[in-house]
Amino acid sequence: VQLQASGGGLVQVGGSLKLSCAASGNIFSISVMSWYRLGSGKQRELVASSPSGGSAVYVDAVKGRFTISRDNAVNAVYLEMSSLKPEDTAVYYCNAWIQDTDYEFNDYWGQGTLVTVSS
């Protein structure tokens, strides 16, 4: 099982960006799909999380600006970011709790995609 993230880049303050992450491999089911970020000199932070069949949760810093969504048909999770601020600059990682076809659950991470917000 692999997670492949994409969509990062350079954007100006106030701009928008959409991150994508697709899971592939021997997947039986996916429970939680999330986005984390790691900024320079900061600790890794949970940005948003989307549980299967549940409501999304967000860190306070992004509420009202970021939206997490899933497309279960293609095992994908997205993060739509708007009104971006310099403090949103970070490497963003997708994460998923996946049950494979051997019915084992494991925690998987994408490779990270850099988002840079310039002022």
N, CA and C atoms as an extended XYZ file, in Angstrom:
357
Properties=species:S:1:pos:R:3:atomname:S:1:resname:S:1:resid:I:1 pbc="F F F"
N         0.855       -1.200        0.000 N   VAL     1
C         0.000        0.000        0.000 CA  VAL     1
C         0.883        1.238        0.000 C   VAL     1
N         0.517        2.201       -0.824 N   GLN     2
C         1.270        3.465       -0.909 CA  GLN     2
C         0.311        4.642       -0.943 C   GLN     2
N         0.809        5.771       -0.446 N   LEU     3
C         0.095        7.032       -0.558 CA  LEU     3
C         0.945        7.971       -1.404 C   LEU     3
N         0.336        8.598       -2.379 N   GLN     4
C         1.039        9.520       -3.266 CA  GLN     4
C         0.363       10.883       -3.179 C   GLN     4
N         1.114       11.857       -2.681 N   ALA     5
C         0.585       13.205       -2.519 CA  ALA     5
C         1.077       14.102       -3.645 C   ALA     5
N         0.278       15.107       -3.965 N   SER     6
C         0.659       16.072       -4.989 CA  SER     6
C        -0.098       17.368       -4.767 C   SER     6
N         0.324       18.404       -5.482 N   GLY     7
C        -0.424       19.650       -5.468 CA  GLY     7
C         0.233       20.805       -4.755 C   GLY     7
N         1.361       20.576       -4.107 N   GLY     8
C         2.023       21.684       -3.425 CA  GLY     8
C         2.616       22.670       -4.409 C   GLY     8
N         3.066       23.791       -3.872 N   GLY     9
C         3.687       24.794       -4.727 CA  GLY     9
C         3.822       26.115       -4.025 C   GLY     9
N         4.134       27.128       -4.810 N   LEU    10
C         4.316       28.483       -4.311 CA  LEU    10
C         3.063       29.294       -4.610 C   LEU    10
N         2.560       29.968       -3.595 N   VAL    11
C         1.353       30.768       -3.757 CA  VAL    11
C         1.495       32.036       -2.940 C   VAL    11
N         0.844       33.089       -3.375 N   GLN    12
C         0.905       34.349       -2.645 CA  GLN    12
C        -0.089       34.364       -1.493 C   GLN    12
N         0.169       35.228       -0.557 N   VAL    13
C        -0.748       35.398        0.580 CA  VAL    13
C        -2.154       35.676        0.056 C   VAL    13
N        -3.109       34.974        0.654 N   GLY    14
C        -4.490       35.130        0.233 CA  GLY    14
C        -4.898       34.208       -0.890 C   GLY    14
N        -3.946       33.493       -1.443 N   GLY    15
C        -4.236       32.611       -2.558 CA  GLY    15
C        -4.787       31.265       -2.116 C   GLY    15
N        -4.986       30.399       -3.104 N   SER    16
C        -5.574       29.081       -2.856 CA  SER    16
C        -4.728       27.992       -3.488 C   SER    16
N        -4.872       26.814       -2.935 N   LEU    17
C        -4.141       25.653       -3.433 CA  LEU    17
C        -4.914       24.415       -3.039 C   LEU    17
N        -4.847       23.388       -3.881 N   LYS    18
C        -5.519       22.134       -3.554 CA  LYS    18
C        -4.509       20.997       -3.566 C   LYS    18
N        -4.440       20.280       -2.472 N   LEU    19
C        -3.577       19.112       -2.363 CA  LEU    19
C        -4.396       17.848       -2.607 C   LEU    19
N        -3.747       16.874       -3.214 N   SER    20
C        -4.391       15.594       -3.471 CA  SER    20
C        -3.515       14.470       -2.949 C   SER    20
N        -4.159       13.390       -2.565 N   CYS    21
C        -3.418       12.220       -2.095 CA  CYS    21
C        -4.221       10.977       -2.454 C   CYS    21
N        -3.578       10.053       -3.145 N   ALA    22
C        -4.260        8.827       -3.552 CA  ALA    22
C        -3.572        7.612       -2.945 C   ALA    22
N        -4.377        6.723       -2.428 N   ALA    23
C        -3.862        5.472       -1.889 CA  ALA    23
C        -3.987        4.382       -2.937 C   ALA    23
N        -2.977        3.543       -3.017 N   SER    24
C        -3.010        2.445       -3.988 CA  SER    24
C        -2.423        1.186       -3.361 C   SER    24
N        -2.726        0.050       -3.977 N   GLY    25
C        -2.216       -1.215       -3.473 CA  GLY    25
C        -3.347       -2.134       -3.065 C   GLY    25
N        -3.019       -3.080       -2.216 N   ASN    26
C        -3.989       -4.093       -1.780 CA  ASN    26
C        -4.824       -3.559       -0.620 C   ASN    26
N        -5.775       -2.716       -0.962 N   ILE    27
C        -6.591       -2.029        0.031 CA  ILE    27
C        -7.935       -2.702        0.170 C   ILE    27
N        -8.293       -3.001        1.411 N   PHE    28
C        -9.622       -3.534        1.690 CA  PHE    28
C       -10.556       -2.413        2.131 C   PHE    28
N       -10.059       -1.584        3.030 N   SER    29
C       -10.860       -0.447        3.477 CA  SER    29
C        -9.938        0.628        4.047 C   SER    29
N       -10.448        1.847        4.077 N   ILE    30
C        -9.718        2.971        4.654 CA  ILE    30
C       -10.608        3.630        5.684 C   ILE    30
N       -10.101        3.762        6.883 N   SER    31
C       -10.914        4.422        7.900 CA  SER    31
C       -10.625        5.921        7.879 C   SER    31
N        -9.641        6.364        8.596 N   VAL    32
C        -9.369        7.797        8.692 CA  VAL    32
C        -8.339        8.215        7.648 C   VAL    32
N        -8.613        9.339        7.003 N   MET    33
C        -7.634        9.959        6.115 CA  MET    33
C        -7.394       11.375        6.623 C   MET    33
N        -6.141       11.763        6.696 N   SER    34
C        -5.798       13.034        7.329 CA  SER    34
C        -4.691       13.744        6.566 C   SER    34
N        -4.552       15.025        6.897 N   TRP    35
C        -3.420       15.823        6.442 CA  TRP    35
C        -2.700       16.371        7.662 C   TRP    35
N        -1.389       16.252        7.649 N   TYR    36
C        -0.522       16.839        8.662 CA  TYR    36
C         0.405       17.824        7.965 C   TYR    36
N         1.032       18.668        8.753 N   ARG    37
C         2.038       19.553        8.183 CA  ARG    37
C         3.197       19.721        9.153 C   ARG    37
N         4.348       19.996        8.572 N   LEU    38
C         5.563       20.224        9.347 CA  LEU    38
C         6.209       21.497        8.838 C   LEU    38
N         6.113       22.542        9.651 N   GLY    39
C         6.728       23.806        9.298 CA  GLY    39
C         8.134       23.896        9.857 C   GLY    39
N         8.920       24.804        9.310 N   SER    40
C        10.297       24.965        9.748 CA  SER    40
C        10.339       25.370       11.216 C   SER    40
N        11.063       24.610       12.009 N   GLY    41
C        11.191       24.911       13.422 CA  GLY    41
C         9.970       24.589       14.251 C   GLY    41
N         9.035       23.890       13.660 N   LYS    42
C         7.795       23.569       14.368 CA  LYS    42
C         7.627       22.057       14.490 C   LYS    42
N         6.699       21.662       15.337 N   GLN    43
C         6.361       20.252       15.460 CA  GLN    43
C         5.312       19.878       14.424 C   GLN    43
N         5.270       18.595       14.086 N   ARG    44
C         4.251       18.131       13.161 CA  ARG    44
C         2.867       18.393       13.752 C   ARG    44
N         1.987       18.847       12.903 N   GLU    45
C         0.664       19.283       13.343 CA  GLU    45
C        -0.409       18.611       12.502 C   GLU    45
N        -1.439       18.097       13.173 N   LEU    46
C        -2.591       17.585       12.455 CA  LEU    46
C        -3.393       18.770       11.932 C   LEU    46
N        -3.579       18.840       10.631 N   VAL    47
C        -4.293       19.948       10.013 CA  VAL    47
C        -5.783       19.639        9.920 C   VAL    47
N        -6.096       18.473        9.358 N   ALA    48
C        -7.488       18.093        9.166 CA  ALA    48
C        -7.573       16.579        9.069 C   ALA    48
N        -8.711       16.076        9.502 N   SER    49
C        -8.900       14.635        9.514 CA  SER    49
C       -10.315       14.303        9.077 C   SER    49
N       -10.438       13.253        8.261 N   SER    50
C       -11.746       12.854        7.756 CA  SER    50
C       -11.977       11.377        8.055 C   SER    50
N       -12.732       11.090        9.085 N   PRO    51
C       -13.034        9.682        9.389 CA  PRO    51
C       -14.088        9.140        8.435 C   PRO    51
N       -14.017        7.871        8.140 N   SER    52
C       -15.004        7.270        7.263 CA  SER    52
C       -16.383        7.347        7.900 C   SER    52
N       -17.313        7.979        7.207 N   GLY    53
C       -18.662        8.089        7.731 CA  GLY    53
C       -18.845        9.077        8.854 C   GLY    53
N       -17.820        9.880        9.119 N   GLY    54
C       -17.911       10.848       10.194 CA  GLY    54
C       -17.639       12.258        9.721 C   GLY    54
N       -17.674       13.182       10.672 N   SER    55
C       -17.463       14.580       10.341 CA  SER    55
C       -15.980       14.931       10.391 C   SER    55
N       -15.592       15.808        9.520 N   ALA    56
C       -14.204       16.246        9.485 CA  ALA    56
C       -13.883       17.109       10.693 C   ALA    56
N       -12.640       17.068       11.083 N   VAL    57
C       -12.157       17.925       12.158 CA  VAL    57
C       -10.955       18.703       11.653 C   VAL    57
N       -10.776       19.903       12.201 N   TYR    58
C        -9.715       20.788       11.757 CA  TYR    58
C        -9.004       21.381       12.966 C   TYR    58
N        -7.729       21.680       12.777 N   VAL    59
C        -7.026       22.461       13.770 CA  VAL    59
C        -7.582       23.879       13.709 C   VAL    59
N        -7.629       24.553       14.845 N   ASP    60
C        -8.248       25.872       14.904 CA  ASP    60
C        -7.646       26.849       13.890 C   ASP    60
N        -6.363       26.728       13.643 N   ALA    61
C        -5.666       27.689       12.776 CA  ALA    61
C        -6.161       27.678       11.331 C   ALA    61
N        -6.818       26.613       10.914 N   VAL    62
C        -7.248       26.517        9.515 CA  VAL    62
C        -8.762       26.485        9.358 C   VAL    62
N        -9.486       26.501       10.442 N   LYS    63
C       -10.950       26.433       10.369 CA  LYS    63
C       -11.490       27.606        9.550 C   LYS    63
N       -12.394       27.276        8.647 N   GLY    64
C       -12.974       28.299        7.795 CA  GLY    64
C       -12.155       28.612        6.564 C   GLY    64
N       -10.936       28.103        6.495 N   ARG    65
C       -10.071       28.368        5.333 CA  ARG    65
C        -9.738       27.091        4.565 C   ARG    65
N        -9.630       25.986        5.259 N   PHE    66
C        -9.273       24.709        4.631 CA  PHE    66
C       -10.477       23.773        4.651 C   PHE    66
N       -10.566       22.933        3.624 N   THR    67
C       -11.612       21.926        3.557 CA  THR    67
C       -11.006       20.588        3.153 C   THR    67
N       -11.249       19.576        3.964 N   ILE    68
C       -10.802       18.224        3.626 CA  ILE    68
C       -11.975       17.463        3.019 C   ILE    68
N       -11.685       16.679        2.006 N   SER    69
C       -12.730       15.875        1.387 CA  SER    69
C       -12.136       14.559        0.920 C   SER    69
N       -13.005       13.598        0.696 N   ARG    70
C       -12.570       12.278        0.264 CA  ARG    70
C       -13.366       11.815       -0.939 C   ARG    70
N       -12.715       11.035       -1.770 N   ASP    71
C       -13.390       10.321       -2.838 CA  ASP    71
C       -13.094        8.840       -2.598 C   ASP    71
N       -14.012        8.180       -1.946 N   ASN    72
C       -13.775        6.786       -1.559 CA  ASN    72
C       -13.713        5.851       -2.772 C   ASN    72
N       -14.288        6.261       -3.872 N   ALA    73
C       -14.262        5.421       -5.073 CA  ALA    73
C       -12.847        5.252       -5.614 C   ALA    73
N       -12.011        6.262       -5.368 N   VAL    74
C       -10.634        6.191       -5.868 CA  VAL    74
C        -9.624        6.261       -4.728 C   VAL    74
N       -10.105        6.056       -3.499 N   ASN    75
C        -9.214        6.044       -2.319 CA  ASN    75
C        -8.362        7.308       -2.238 C   ASN    75
N        -9.004        8.444       -2.385 N   ALA    76
C        -8.275        9.710       -2.402 CA  ALA    76
C        -8.792       10.658       -1.322 C   ALA    76
N        -7.903       11.519       -0.888 N   VAL    77
C        -8.258       12.580        0.041 CA  VAL    77
C        -7.672       13.880       -0.503 C   VAL    77
N        -8.390       14.959       -0.283 N   TYR    78
C        -7.995       16.258       -0.804 CA  TYR    78
C        -7.987       17.287        0.324 C   TYR    78
N        -7.202       18.321        0.125 N   LEU    79
C        -7.197       19.441        1.052 CA  LEU    79
C        -7.249       20.713        0.231 C   LEU    79
N        -8.388       21.382        0.279 N   GLU    80
C        -8.536       22.651       -0.414 CA  GLU    80
C        -8.199       23.767        0.574 C   GLU    80
N        -7.219       24.556        0.201 N   MET    81
C        -6.728       25.606        1.087 CA  MET    81
C        -6.985       26.956        0.446 C   MET    81
N        -7.546       27.858        1.207 N   SER    82
C        -7.795       29.201        0.702 CA  SER    82
C        -7.380       30.223        1.753 C   SER    82
N        -7.353       31.471        1.344 N   SER    83
C        -6.917       32.560        2.237 CA  SER    83
C        -5.606       32.183        2.921 C   SER    83
N        -4.691       31.702        2.129 N   LEU    84
C        -3.439       31.193        2.687 CA  LEU    84
C        -2.609       32.302        3.326 C   LEU    84
N        -1.928       31.937        4.395 N   LYS    85
C        -1.104       32.851        5.163 CA  LYS    85
C         0.340       32.347        5.178 C   LYS    85
N         1.291       33.213        5.434 N   PRO    86
C         2.690       32.764        5.495 CA  PRO    86
C         2.894       31.630        6.509 C   PRO    86
N         2.155       31.644        7.584 N   GLU    87
C         2.311       30.604        8.606 CA  GLU    87
C         1.776       29.247        8.162 C   GLU    87
N         1.123       29.195        7.002 N   ASP    88
C         0.691       27.915        6.436 CA  ASP    88
C         1.825       27.228        5.680 C   ASP    88
N         2.926       27.938        5.488 N   THR    89
C         4.075       27.357        4.796 CA  THR    89
C         4.585       26.148        5.559 C   THR    89
N         4.656       25.025        4.876 N   ALA    90
C         5.053       23.771        5.517 CA  ALA    90
C         5.107       22.667        4.472 C   ALA    90
N         5.672       21.550        4.878 N   VAL    91
C         5.535       20.326        4.093 CA  VAL    91
C         4.278       19.630        4.602 C   VAL    91
N         3.398       19.327        3.683 N   TYR    92
C         2.125       18.707        4.033 CA  TYR    92
C         2.183       17.212        3.703 C   TYR    92
N         1.744       16.416        4.660 N   TYR    93
C         1.766       14.964        4.522 CA  TYR    93
C         0.347       14.411        4.640 C   TYR    93
N         0.010       13.509        3.737 N   CYS    94
C        -1.252       12.802        3.917 CA  CYS    94
C        -0.990       11.523        4.716 C   CYS    94
N        -2.015       11.130        5.404 N   ASN    95
C        -1.919        9.968        6.291 CA  ASN    95
C        -3.221        9.197        6.216 C   ASN    95
N        -3.122        7.886        6.282 N   ALA    96
C        -4.343        7.075        6.243 CA  ALA    96
C        -4.178        5.810        7.077 C   ALA    96
N        -5.245        5.460        7.730 N   TRP    97
C        -5.317        4.217        8.499 CA  TRP    97
C        -6.050        3.215        7.602 C   TRP    97
N        -5.272        2.239        7.086 N   ILE    98
C        -5.756        1.380        6.015 CA  ILE    98
C        -5.768       -0.094        6.437 C   ILE    98
N        -6.852       -0.752        6.082 N   GLN    99
C        -6.933       -2.200        6.259 CA  GLN    99
C        -6.626       -2.834        4.904 C   GLN    99
N        -5.593       -3.655        4.851 N   ASP   100
C        -5.228       -4.246        3.572 CA  ASP   100
C        -6.040       -5.528        3.326 C   ASP   100
N        -5.745       -6.187        2.219 N   THR   101
C        -6.539       -7.356        1.845 CA  THR   101
C        -6.224       -8.586        2.696 C   THR   101
N        -5.216       -8.484        3.552 N   ASP   102
C        -4.980       -9.510        4.572 CA  ASP   102
C        -5.679       -9.149        5.874 C   ASP   102
N        -6.486       -8.074        5.806 N   TYR   103
C        -7.282       -7.593        6.936 CA  TYR   103
C        -6.442       -7.048        8.083 C   TYR   103
N        -5.229       -6.655        7.767 N   GLU   104
C        -4.374       -6.010        8.764 CA  GLU   104
C        -4.481       -4.488        8.625 C   GLU   104
N        -4.533       -3.806        9.774 N   PHE   105
C        -4.569       -2.349        9.784 CA  PHE   105
C        -3.151       -1.814        9.957 C   PHE   105
N        -2.835       -0.790        9.189 N   ASN   106
C        -1.555       -0.111        9.337 CA  ASN   106
C        -1.738        1.374        9.061 C   ASN   106
N        -0.778        2.122        9.543 N   ASP   107
C        -0.757        3.578        9.393 CA  ASP   107
C         0.182        3.904        8.245 C   ASP   107
N        -0.307        4.612        7.243 N   TYR   108
C         0.512        4.911        6.076 CA  TYR   108
C         0.665        6.420        5.889 C   TYR   108
N         1.833        6.803        5.337 N   TRP   109
C         2.149        8.211        5.098 CA  TRP   109
C         2.533        8.431        3.648 C   TRP   109
N         2.106        9.564        3.110 N   GLY   110
C         2.571        9.991        1.811 CA  GLY   110
C         3.940       10.626        1.936 C   GLY   110
N         4.532       11.004        0.821 N   GLN   111
C         5.907       11.482        0.796 CA  GLN   111
C         6.052       12.948        1.159 C   GLN   111
N         4.955       13.673        1.295 N   GLY   112
C         5.063       15.083        1.640 CA  GLY   112
C         5.104       15.963        0.407 C   GLY   112
N         4.404       17.075        0.489 N   THR   113
C         4.415       18.044       -0.602 CA  THR   113
C         4.547       19.436        0.009 C   THR   113
N         5.456       20.234       -0.553 N   LEU   114
C         5.790       21.530        0.030 CA  LEU   114
C         4.815       22.606       -0.428 C   LEU   114
N         4.294       23.329        0.538 N   VAL   115
C         3.464       24.502        0.277 CA  VAL   115
C         4.206       25.720        0.813 C   VAL   115
N         4.442       26.690       -0.046 N   THR   116
C         5.127       27.910        0.343 CA  THR   116
C         4.214       29.087        0.055 C   THR   116
N         3.933       29.867        1.093 N   VAL   117
C         3.073       31.041        0.945 CA  VAL   117
C         3.950       32.279        1.076 C   VAL   117
N         4.026       33.055        0.021 N   SER   118
C         4.911       34.228        0.000 CA  SER   118
C         4.114       35.494        0.276 C   SER   118
N         4.760       36.375        1.006 N   SER   119
C         4.096       37.638        1.354 CA  SER   119
C         4.569       38.760        0.452 C   SER   119
